[in-house]
Amino acid sequence: MSFFNSKLRYAICAAIDLAMQPSHDACQSREIAVRQGIPGPYLDQILAALKGAGLIRSVRGAGGGYNLARPADKITIADIVRAVLRTDRLFSSFSEEEPPDLNAPGVTWIVRDFEEQIEGLISSRLASTTVADLVNRKVELDDSLSYMPGI
């Protein structure tokens, strides 16, 4: 079972891809799509959501495309979750405004409490992980597989 749907996975991949490009260069969506294996029209929808949330910006004209709107270390994975899924919640279906029903039959309240604990752990990890953190992991992996690290 995956907590990340394809839309969220592709959005994170696109953000990492943009972060790995020179900040002064705009990347066209088709370039990102090819590098990351993301269907073009689907990527366009994802980029629109990221742009709407202020995570990326578009550059018009010749040489136009997309780049990050903020430094990669200022964009958390939680920011991407909110932009793409329009919710902070990946796991639990309960909302903060929905108080627990302590009189619920059986063990429903116990299960809900457990869901909330898991949601809290996931949310904390998403909020503490930046796009830059994942870029660094990619660079470290590439270096470990290279005969000439850093090149």
WOQUI-V401550 format. One record per backbone hydrogen bond with DSSP energy under -0.5 kcal/mol. NH is the residue of the N-H (numbers start at 1). CO is the residue of the C=O. Records with the same first field share a line. If there is no record, write none. Layout:
BEGIN
NH: CO  CO
END
This chain:
BEGIN
5: 3
9: 5
10: 6
11: 7
12: 8
13: 9
14: 10
15: 11
16: 12
17: 13
18: 14
19: 15
20: 16
21: 17  18
25: 22
27: 66
31: 28
32: 28
33: 29
34: 30
35: 31
36: 32
37: 33
38: 33
43: 39
44: 40
45: 41
46: 42
47: 43
48: 44
49: 45
50: 46
51: 47
52: 48
53: 49
54: 51
55: 50
56: 50
57: 67
59: 65
60: 58
64: 61
65: 59
66: 27
67: 57
69: 55
70: 55
74: 71
75: 72
76: 74
77: 126  129
78: 126
80: 76
81: 77
82: 78
83: 79
84: 80
85: 81
86: 81  82
87: 81
90: 88
98: 95
99: 97
102: 100
104: 101
108: 105
111: 107
112: 108
113: 109
114: 110
115: 111
116: 112
117: 113
118: 114
119: 115
120: 116
121: 117
122: 118
123: 119
124: 120
125: 121
126: 122
127: 123
128: 124
129: 125  126
130: 128
131: 72  75
132: 72
134: 130
135: 131
136: 132
137: 133
138: 134
139: 135
140: 136
141: 137
142: 138
143: 139
144: 140
145: 141
146: 142  143
151: 148
END
